[in-house]
């Protein structure tokens, strides 16, 4: 059987992986992924005899299509392959490029294994910031023009959506989050709207920050952060950020 799993490994620790993800990784002869994610898999299954002798193939960032081509080619040769992604494979993950390239390998069976994405894992740390309709928007303009990102931010603001911001800030995009906040404020989002930051989700050094939209501490946001912005009903109760579902109390 020619089989390729596209596996969302969540934050990367074994406890955060679904049973289906663990099963797929166990069955795989070869695990393919970004260097950091391969490291997380190796750490998560260190000492597991089912992973002794497992093959790995890793590439650095920006080599996504090389990974896809290799995974598909190896699956077509008869190996059971697992392509790993952080979070969920279908949310800014590798499911799309794998499926786009699969037409050249019609005999390869592809199965997408969902995982816990940063919006849900980070939201759980903060409380319930996404308790109602929400939008997930990446601030990375590597593959999406900033003009499109700005349009999506304005649309989320107009719809009073809760928002989870992925890739909010990096060494090369230090002002991305600040620009996004400016866009939301200019689009009419109240400056006092609750906001939260989840850092290093799923790791021992995970931290959270509760704030308001106009007071987010930008310097404490980095490449491992996810930023949450509430809607007009969101509030902070002690150490929890809560967006009501709308049920009547009492």
Helices and strands as residue ranges (DSSP letters): E 3-8, G 14-16, H 19-27, E 30-34, H 35-44, G 49-51, E 55-59, H 64-76, E 81-85, H 95-101, G 102-104, E 109-113, H 118-126, E 127-128, E 134-138, H 146-158, E 162-166, H 176-186, E 194-199, E 207-212, G 213-215, G 218-220, E 225-229, E 235-237, E 240-242
